[in-house]
Amino acid sequence: MNQGVPTFNVVIERDEEGWLVASVPELPGCHTQARTQDELLQRIKEAIQLHIEVHGAPEKLSEFIGVQRVEVPA
């Protein structure tokens, strides 16, 4: 990690059609999709850069704690 370079949490999921989908919780509306993880990571970096150019960098980044899957009966 470079000092002074922001680091963002990226959530990666696979949709029902097999696409990988990445989103950035700290940047609402910042997301992309791709078929491979390498392509996805390149695209999300570009999406983050564009989001910051348009909306500015967030003042404070959240601390990543973890991910938990929760089952809820229907």
N, CA, C and O atoms as a GROMACS GRO file, in nm:
protein
  296
    1MET      N    1   0.083  -0.117   0.000
    1MET     CA    2   0.000   0.000   0.000
    1MET      C    3   0.088   0.124   0.000
    1MET      O    4   0.180   0.135   0.082
    2ASN      N    5   0.062   0.218  -0.091
    2ASN     CA    6   0.138   0.342  -0.098
    2ASN      C    7   0.080   0.444  -0.001
    2ASN      O    8  -0.041   0.458   0.009
    3GLN      N    9   0.168   0.515   0.070
    3GLN     CA   10   0.121   0.621   0.157
    3GLN      C   11   0.059   0.731   0.073
    3GLN      O   12   0.112   0.768  -0.032
    4GLY      N   13  -0.054   0.784   0.119
    4GLY     CA   14  -0.120   0.891   0.048
    4GLY      C   15  -0.212   0.844  -0.065
    4GLY      O   16  -0.286   0.925  -0.120
    5VAL      N   17  -0.207   0.718  -0.099
    5VAL     CA   18  -0.294   0.664  -0.204
    5VAL      C   19  -0.411   0.595  -0.135
    5VAL      O   20  -0.391   0.501  -0.058
    6PRO      N   21  -0.535   0.642  -0.162
    6PRO     CA   22  -0.649   0.580  -0.094
    6PRO      C   23  -0.670   0.434  -0.137
    6PRO      O   24  -0.647   0.397  -0.253
    7THR      N   25  -0.712   0.355  -0.043
    7THR     CA   26  -0.744   0.215  -0.067
    7THR      C   27  -0.892   0.195  -0.040
    7THR      O   28  -0.943   0.235   0.064
    8PHE      N   29  -0.962   0.133  -0.135
    8PHE     CA   30  -1.105   0.116  -0.125
    8PHE      C   31  -1.142  -0.031  -0.108
    8PHE      O   32  -1.074  -0.120  -0.160
    9ASN      N   33  -1.249  -0.056  -0.034
    9ASN     CA   34  -1.305  -0.190  -0.023
    9ASN      C   35  -1.388  -0.216  -0.148
    9ASN      O   36  -1.469  -0.132  -0.188
   10VAL      N   37  -1.369  -0.332  -0.209
   10VAL     CA   38  -1.443  -0.370  -0.329
   10VAL      C   39  -1.515  -0.502  -0.299
   10VAL      O   40  -1.454  -0.600  -0.256
   11VAL      N   41  -1.645  -0.503  -0.322
   11VAL     CA   42  -1.726  -0.622  -0.304
   11VAL      C   43  -1.742  -0.687  -0.442
   11VAL      O   44  -1.781  -0.622  -0.538
   12ILE      N   45  -1.711  -0.817  -0.449
   12ILE     CA   46  -1.721  -0.890  -0.576
   12ILE      C   47  -1.823  -1.002  -0.560
   12ILE      O   48  -1.815  -1.082  -0.467
   13GLU      N   49  -1.917  -1.006  -0.653
   13GLU     CA   50  -2.020  -1.110  -0.654
   13GLU      C   51  -2.032  -1.166  -0.794
   13GLU      O   52  -1.989  -1.103  -0.890
   14ARG      N   53  -2.091  -1.284  -0.807
   14ARG     CA   54  -2.120  -1.341  -0.939
   14ARG      C   55  -2.272  -1.335  -0.957
   14ARG      O   56  -2.347  -1.380  -0.871
   15ASP      N   57  -2.316  -1.279  -1.072
   15ASP     CA   58  -2.460  -1.270  -1.096
   15ASP      C   59  -2.513  -1.401  -1.155
   15ASP      O   60  -2.438  -1.495  -1.179
   16GLU      N   61  -2.642  -1.405  -1.178
   16GLU     CA   62  -2.707  -1.528  -1.224
   16GLU      C   63  -2.666  -1.568  -1.365
   16GLU      O   64  -2.688  -1.683  -1.405
   17GLU      N   65  -2.606  -1.477  -1.441
   17GLU     CA   66  -2.559  -1.509  -1.576
   17GLU      C   67  -2.410  -1.540  -1.580
   17GLU      O   68  -2.354  -1.562  -1.687
   18GLY      N   69  -2.346  -1.543  -1.463
   18GLY     CA   70  -2.205  -1.578  -1.456
   18GLY      C   71  -2.107  -1.462  -1.460
   18GLY      O   72  -1.986  -1.483  -1.451
   19TRP      N   73  -2.157  -1.339  -1.474
   19TRP     CA   74  -2.070  -1.221  -1.475
   19TRP      C   75  -2.020  -1.192  -1.334
   19TRP      O   76  -2.093  -1.212  -1.237
   20LEU      N   77  -1.897  -1.145  -1.323
   20LEU     CA   78  -1.846  -1.095  -1.196
   20LEU      C   79  -1.884  -0.948  -1.186
   20LEU      O   80  -1.868  -0.873  -1.283
   21VAL      N   81  -1.935  -0.908  -1.072
   21VAL     CA   82  -1.981  -0.771  -1.051
   21VAL      C   83  -1.908  -0.714  -0.930
   21VAL      O   84  -1.908  -0.774  -0.823
   22ALA      N   85  -1.845  -0.598  -0.948
   22ALA     CA   86  -1.772  -0.533  -0.840
   22ALA      C   87  -1.840  -0.401  -0.806
   22ALA      O   88  -1.883  -0.327  -0.894
   23SER      N   89  -1.848  -0.372  -0.676
   23SER     CA   90  -1.901  -0.244  -0.630
   23SER      C   91  -1.814  -0.193  -0.516
   23SER      O   92  -1.747  -0.270  -0.447
   24VAL      N   93  -1.818  -0.062  -0.497
   24VAL     CA   94  -1.737   0.004  -0.394
   24VAL      C   95  -1.831   0.071  -0.295
   24VAL      O   96  -1.888   0.175  -0.326
   25PRO      N   97  -1.849   0.012  -0.175
   25PRO     CA   98  -1.945   0.068  -0.079
   25PRO      C   99  -1.921   0.215  -0.044
   25PRO      O  100  -2.017   0.288  -0.021
   26GLU      N  101  -1.796   0.259  -0.041
   26GLU     CA  102  -1.766   0.398  -0.005
   26GLU      C  103  -1.802   0.497  -0.116
   26GLU      O  104  -1.810   0.618  -0.091
   27LEU      N  105  -1.824   0.447  -0.237
   27LEU     CA  106  -1.854   0.533  -0.352
   27LEU      C  107  -1.987   0.491  -0.413
   27LEU      O  108  -1.989   0.409  -0.505
   28PRO      N  109  -2.097   0.544  -0.364
   28PRO     CA  110  -2.228   0.503  -0.415
   28PRO      C  111  -2.237   0.516  -0.568
   28PRO      O  112  -2.200   0.619  -0.625
   29GLY      N  113  -2.286   0.411  -0.631
   29GLY     CA  114  -2.300   0.410  -0.776
   29GLY      C  115  -2.176   0.366  -0.851
   29GLY      O  116  -2.177   0.359  -0.973
   30CYS      N  117  -2.068   0.337  -0.778
   30CYS     CA  118  -1.943   0.295  -0.842
   30CYS      C  119  -1.942   0.142  -0.852
   30CYS      O  120  -1.923   0.073  -0.752
   31HIS      N  121  -1.961   0.092  -0.973
   31HIS     CA  122  -1.965  -0.053  -0.994
   31HIS      C  123  -1.931  -0.084  -1.139
   31HIS      O  124  -1.934   0.004  -1.225
   32THR      N  125  -1.898  -0.209  -1.165
   32THR     CA  126  -1.869  -0.254  -1.300
   32THR      C  127  -1.884  -0.405  -1.304
   32THR      O  128  -1.909  -0.468  -1.201
   33GLN      N  129  -1.870  -0.462  -1.423
   33GLN     CA  130  -1.878  -0.607  -1.438
   33GLN      C  131  -1.779  -0.655  -1.543
   33GLN      O  132  -1.735  -0.577  -1.628
   34ALA      N  133  -1.745  -0.783  -1.536
   34ALA     CA  134  -1.652  -0.843  -1.633
   34ALA      C  135  -1.666  -0.994  -1.624
   34ALA      O  136  -1.729  -1.047  -1.532
   35ARG      N  137  -1.606  -1.063  -1.720
   35ARG     CA  138  -1.609  -1.210  -1.720
   35ARG      C  139  -1.497  -1.270  -1.636
   35ARG      O  140  -1.514  -1.378  -1.579
   36THR      N  141  -1.381  -1.202  -1.627
   36THR     CA  142  -1.268  -1.255  -1.549
   36THR      C  143  -1.234  -1.160  -1.435
   36THR      O  144  -1.265  -1.041  -1.440
   37GLN      N  145  -1.169  -1.215  -1.332
   37GLN     CA  146  -1.133  -1.133  -1.218
   37GLN      C  147  -1.026  -1.030  -1.255
   37GLN      O  148  -1.030  -0.916  -1.206
   38ASP      N  149  -0.930  -1.067  -1.339
   38ASP     CA  150  -0.828  -0.971  -1.382
   38ASP      C  151  -0.892  -0.851  -1.452
   38ASP      O  152  -0.858  -0.736  -1.423
   39GLU      N  153  -0.983  -0.880  -1.544
   39GLU     CA  154  -1.051  -0.773  -1.616
   39GLU      C  155  -1.138  -0.690  -1.520
   39GLU      O  156  -1.145  -0.568  -1.532
   40LEU      N  157  -1.203  -0.758  -1.427
   40LEU     CA  158  -1.288  -0.690  -1.330
   40LEU      C  159  -1.207  -0.591  -1.245
   40LEU      O  160  -1.250  -0.478  -1.223
   41LEU      N  161  -1.092  -0.635  -1.197
   41LEU     CA  162  -1.009  -0.548  -1.113
   41LEU      C  163  -0.959  -0.426  -1.190
   41LEU      O  164  -0.954  -0.316  -1.135
   42GLN      N  165  -0.923  -0.444  -1.315
   42GLN     CA  166  -0.881  -0.330  -1.396
   42GLN      C  167  -0.997  -0.233  -1.416
   42GLN      O  168  -0.980  -0.112  -1.405
   43ARG      N  169  -1.114  -0.288  -1.445
   43ARG     CA  170  -1.232  -0.204  -1.468
   43ARG      C  171  -1.274  -0.129  -1.343
   43ARG      O  172  -1.313  -0.012  -1.351
   44ILE      N  173  -1.268  -0.194  -1.226
   44ILE     CA  174  -1.312  -0.125  -1.104
   44ILE      C  175  -1.214  -0.015  -1.067
   44ILE      O  176  -1.254   0.088  -1.014
   45LYS      N  177  -1.085  -0.035  -1.094
   45LYS     CA  178  -0.988   0.073  -1.070
   45LYS      C  179  -1.021   0.194  -1.158
   45LYS      O  180  -1.015   0.308  -1.112
   46GLU      N  181  -1.055   0.168  -1.284
   46GLU     CA  182  -1.093   0.277  -1.375
   46GLU      C  183  -1.222   0.344  -1.327
   46GLU      O  184  -1.233   0.467  -1.332
   47ALA      N  185  -1.318   0.264  -1.281
   47ALA     CA  186  -1.445   0.320  -1.232
   47ALA      C  187  -1.422   0.407  -1.109
   47ALA      O  188  -1.483   0.512  -1.095
   48ILE      N  189  -1.334   0.363  -1.019
   48ILE     CA  190  -1.302   0.442  -0.900
   48ILE      C  191  -1.238   0.575  -0.941
   48ILE      O  192  -1.276   0.680  -0.889
   49GLN      N  193  -1.141   0.570  -1.032
   49GLN     CA  194  -1.076   0.693  -1.077
   49GLN      C  195  -1.176   0.790  -1.138
   49GLN      O  196  -1.172   0.909  -1.109
   50LEU      N  197  -1.266   0.740  -1.222
   50LEU     CA  198  -1.368   0.825  -1.284
   50LEU      C  199  -1.463   0.882  -1.180
   50LEU      O  200  -1.501   0.999  -1.187
   51HIS      N  201  -1.502   0.800  -1.085
   51HIS     CA  202  -1.594   0.845  -0.980
   51HIS      C  203  -1.530   0.959  -0.901
   51HIS      O  204  -1.596   1.059  -0.872
   52ILE      N  205  -1.404   0.945  -0.866
   52ILE     CA  206  -1.335   1.049  -0.791
   52ILE      C  207  -1.320   1.176  -0.875
   52ILE      O  208  -1.333   1.287  -0.822
   53GLU      N  209  -1.292   1.163  -1.003
   53GLU     CA  210  -1.281   1.280  -1.091
   53GLU      C  211  -1.412   1.359  -1.094
   53GLU      O  212  -1.411   1.482  -1.093
   54VAL      N  213  -1.524   1.288  -1.098
   54VAL     CA  214  -1.655   1.353  -1.108
   54VAL      C  215  -1.706   1.402  -0.973
   54VAL      O  216  -1.754   1.515  -0.963
   55HIS      N  217  -1.695   1.318  -0.868
   55HIS     CA  218  -1.756   1.348  -0.739
   55HIS      C  219  -1.656   1.390  -0.631
   55HIS      O  220  -1.697   1.436  -0.524
   56GLY      N  221  -1.528   1.376  -0.657
   56GLY     CA  222  -1.428   1.404  -0.556
   56GLY      C  223  -1.406   1.284  -0.466
   56GLY      O  224  -1.488   1.193  -0.462
   57ALA      N  225  -1.295   1.284  -0.396
   57ALA     CA  226  -1.262   1.173  -0.305
   57ALA      C  227  -1.345   1.184  -0.178
   57ALA      O  228  -1.373   1.295  -0.132
   58PRO      N  229  -1.384   1.073  -0.122
   58PRO     CA  230  -1.459   1.079   0.004
   58PRO      C  231  -1.368   1.134   0.115
   58PRO      O  232  -1.248   1.110   0.115
   59GLU      N  233  -1.428   1.207   0.207
   59GLU     CA  234  -1.350   1.265   0.316
   59GLU      C  235  -1.295   1.160   0.410
   59GLU      O  236  -1.184   1.173   0.461
   60LYS      N  237  -1.373   1.054   0.432
   60LYS     CA  238  -1.329   0.948   0.522
   60LYS      C  239  -1.367   0.814   0.463
   60LYS      O  240  -1.480   0.794   0.418
   61LEU      N  241  -1.272   0.721   0.464
   61LEU     CA  242  -1.299   0.586   0.415
   61LEU      C  243  -1.339   0.498   0.533
   61LEU      O  244  -1.288   0.514   0.644
   62SER      N  245  -1.431   0.405   0.509
   62SER     CA  246  -1.474   0.317   0.616
   62SER      C  247  -1.371   0.208   0.641
   62SER      O  248  -1.290   0.176   0.554
   63GLU      N  249  -1.375   0.153   0.759
   63GLU     CA  250  -1.284   0.044   0.796
   63GLU      C  251  -1.352  -0.089   0.764
   63GLU      O  252  -1.465  -0.113   0.806
   64PHE      N  253  -1.284  -0.175   0.688
   64PHE     CA  254  -1.340  -0.305   0.654
   64PHE      C  255  -1.334  -0.396   0.776
   64PHE      O  256  -1.229  -0.413   0.837
   65ILE      N  257  -1.447  -0.454   0.811
   65ILE     CA  258  -1.456  -0.545   0.924
   65ILE      C  259  -1.467  -0.689   0.877
   65ILE      O  260  -1.397  -0.776   0.929
   66GLY      N  261  -1.553  -0.716   0.780
   66GLY     CA  262  -1.570  -0.851   0.732
   66GLY      C  263  -1.701  -0.865   0.655
   66GLY      O  264  -1.777  -0.770   0.639
   67VAL      N  265  -1.724  -0.987   0.609
   67VAL     CA  266  -1.846  -1.018   0.536
   67VAL      C  267  -1.914  -1.135   0.608
   67VAL      O  268  -1.847  -1.230   0.650
   68GLN      N  269  -2.041  -1.127   0.622
   68GLN     CA  270  -2.116  -1.234   0.689
   68GLN      C  271  -2.237  -1.267   0.605
   68GLN      O  272  -2.314  -1.178   0.569
   69ARG      N  273  -2.255  -1.396   0.574
   69ARG     CA  274  -2.375  -1.441   0.505
   69ARG      C  275  -2.478  -1.477   0.612
   69ARG      O  276  -2.448  -1.548   0.708
   70VAL      N  277  -2.600  -1.427   0.595
   70VAL     CA  278  -2.706  -1.449   0.692
   70VAL      C  279  -2.823  -1.514   0.622
   70VAL      O  280  -2.873  -1.461   0.523
   71GLU      N  281  -2.868  -1.628   0.673
   71GLU     CA  282  -2.982  -1.698   0.616
   71GLU      C  283  -3.110  -1.649   0.684
   71GLU      O  284  -3.119  -1.646   0.807
   72VAL      N  285  -3.208  -1.610   0.603
   72VAL     CA  286  -3.336  -1.562   0.656
   72VAL      C  287  -3.447  -1.646   0.596
   72VAL      O  288  -3.463  -1.648   0.474
   73PRO      N  289  -3.524  -1.716   0.680
   73PRO     CA  290  -3.633  -1.797   0.626
   73PRO      C  291  -3.737  -1.711   0.553
   73PRO      O  292  -3.766  -1.598   0.594
   74ALA      N  293  -3.791  -1.766   0.444
   74ALA     CA  294  -3.890  -1.691   0.365
   74ALA      C  295  -4.024  -1.687   0.434
   74ALA      O  296  -4.118  -1.628   0.381
   0.00000   0.00000   0.00000
